[in-house]
Amino acid sequence: MAQFYSAKRRVTTRKIITVDVNDLDSFGQGVARHQGKTLFISGALPGERVEAELREEKRNYSHGLVKRRMNSSPDRAAPRCPHFGTCGGCQQQHASIALQQRSKASALGRMMKRDVDEIISGDPWGYRRRARLSLKYTAKGLQMGFRQAASDKLVDIRHCPVLAPQLEALLEPLRACLSALQGANKLGHAELVLADSGPLLVLRHLAPFSATDRKNLECFSHSENLALFLAGQNDILEQLCGEAPWYQSDGLRLMFSPRDFIQVNDGVNQQMVARAIEWLTLSGNDRALDLFCGMGNFTLPMARRAGQVVGVEGVPALVEKGRENAAYNRLNNVTFWHENLEQDVTRQPWAADGVDKILLDPARAGAAGVIAQIGRLAPERVVYVSCNPSTLMRDSAALCETGYRLTRLAMLDMFPHTGHLESMALFERR
């Protein structure tokens, strides 16, 4: 005889506990201890006693959510963005800037096993000069915004207070322009960049625009005084309107392609370049090496002080752009080379004459492949600019094993209100 079972609804009772929060992690979660485990609590700040609902329990840690606060931290702040808590862009707008910086500096110090000497920061609002906006056409019209935290769901945004004001002011006009296009349902994403030459827009589209749409986009570009680039299915950029973008670093003009990497936070970038040059103590007798140099953000300012500078980069297009920028700024003592930095660069002709100072600015994967080579080149000073504290910690230990010591450490508050932790370290040969 066949037997049939009816599914019963599973009832889950989540545990409510009371804890004291004593720290803040990089994702804006309060940190407490409960039953010998670390407890991460969304919405809680250090110094607060909260009732938290346990949402996830692992062997070594747990996650919880604030149900009620018994008190409020003096570092609690009112988020400026109406989308905070839904949009995945920011995680810490509910915490004061002072607390955010203290927490990041403390985390960096723990990882590097020494105190942070300096926090390099700028304006915590209106600092982003680049934003990539997702586009989705629905029955209700065009949605434009950022992805929700831990989800692919699109958050339709109207305001973004961390965007440069000039870019934030473009959000509504851009939405109106794109919504009116005949090909609105064939749009991929829009990227806004604020160069020193003015704002620019890169528009990804999945089908060719009609003549009417192209004309309307040109009119929008002229009315908003922005450069417009189209990226079709062949992924080749077509410059429709405006001039080629450029920005300034140390008073030099650096031209770039809209897709080239530039630091999002211009204010912190300017300070970072100045501090790196100061730490390197460059003079006219120095031969300096800039590894992972990009298109010359550090290389060209270094060339204004050193006798000779070599920039090495793994992306050929950036090497060519670096050469163009050197020529434009009339810097004749700098050369750019395309090399695989995982290979032995000490055998290259530009390394034969020795190196006095080195700057490293690698991607998140770090610079493990070049640390041993730095030991053989034996420069007096090495400045390491890092966007990942884990790989900085690993590479720092390896560099110290080759005869260097860490003498300066700075936290770069490149992305306020987020969990990104960037830093700079100075190493001197023993």
Secondary structure as GFF3:
##gff-version 3
##sequence-region A 1 430
A	DSSP	beta_strand	16	20	.	.	.	ID=ss1
A	DSSP	beta_strand	23	24	.	.	.	ID=ss2
A	DSSP	beta_strand	29	34	.	.	.	ID=ss3
A	DSSP	beta_strand	37	42	.	.	.	ID=ss4
A	DSSP	beta_strand	49	57	.	.	.	ID=ss5
A	DSSP	beta_strand	61	69	.	.	.	ID=ss6
A	DSSP	alpha_helix	97	112	.	.	.	ID=ss7
A	DSSP	beta_strand	118	120	.	.	.	ID=ss8
A	DSSP	beta_strand	130	138	.	.	.	ID=ss9
A	DSSP	beta_strand	141	147	.	.	.	ID=ss10
A	DSSP	beta_strand	154	156	.	.	.	ID=ss11
A	DSSP	alpha_helix	165	168	.	.	.	ID=ss12
A	DSSP	alpha_helix	171	179	.	.	.	ID=ss13
A	DSSP	three_ten_helix	184	186	.	.	.	ID=ss14
A	DSSP	beta_strand	187	195	.	.	.	ID=ss15
A	DSSP	beta_strand	198	205	.	.	.	ID=ss16
A	DSSP	alpha_helix	211	224	.	.	.	ID=ss17
A	DSSP	beta_strand	227	231	.	.	.	ID=ss18
A	DSSP	beta_strand	237	241	.	.	.	ID=ss19
A	DSSP	beta_strand	246	249	.	.	.	ID=ss20
A	DSSP	beta_strand	252	255	.	.	.	ID=ss21
A	DSSP	alpha_helix	266	280	.	.	.	ID=ss22
A	DSSP	beta_strand	287	291	.	.	.	ID=ss23
A	DSSP	alpha_helix	299	303	.	.	.	ID=ss24
A	DSSP	beta_strand	308	313	.	.	.	ID=ss25
A	DSSP	alpha_helix	316	328	.	.	.	ID=ss26
A	DSSP	beta_strand	334	338	.	.	.	ID=ss27
A	DSSP	three_ten_helix	345	347	.	.	.	ID=ss28
A	DSSP	three_ten_helix	349	351	.	.	.	ID=ss29
A	DSSP	beta_strand	357	360	.	.	.	ID=ss30
A	DSSP	alpha_helix	368	377	.	.	.	ID=ss31
A	DSSP	beta_strand	381	386	.	.	.	ID=ss32
A	DSSP	alpha_helix	389	401	.	.	.	ID=ss33
A	DSSP	beta_strand	404	412	.	.	.	ID=ss34
A	DSSP	beta_strand	422	429	.	.	.	ID=ss35
###
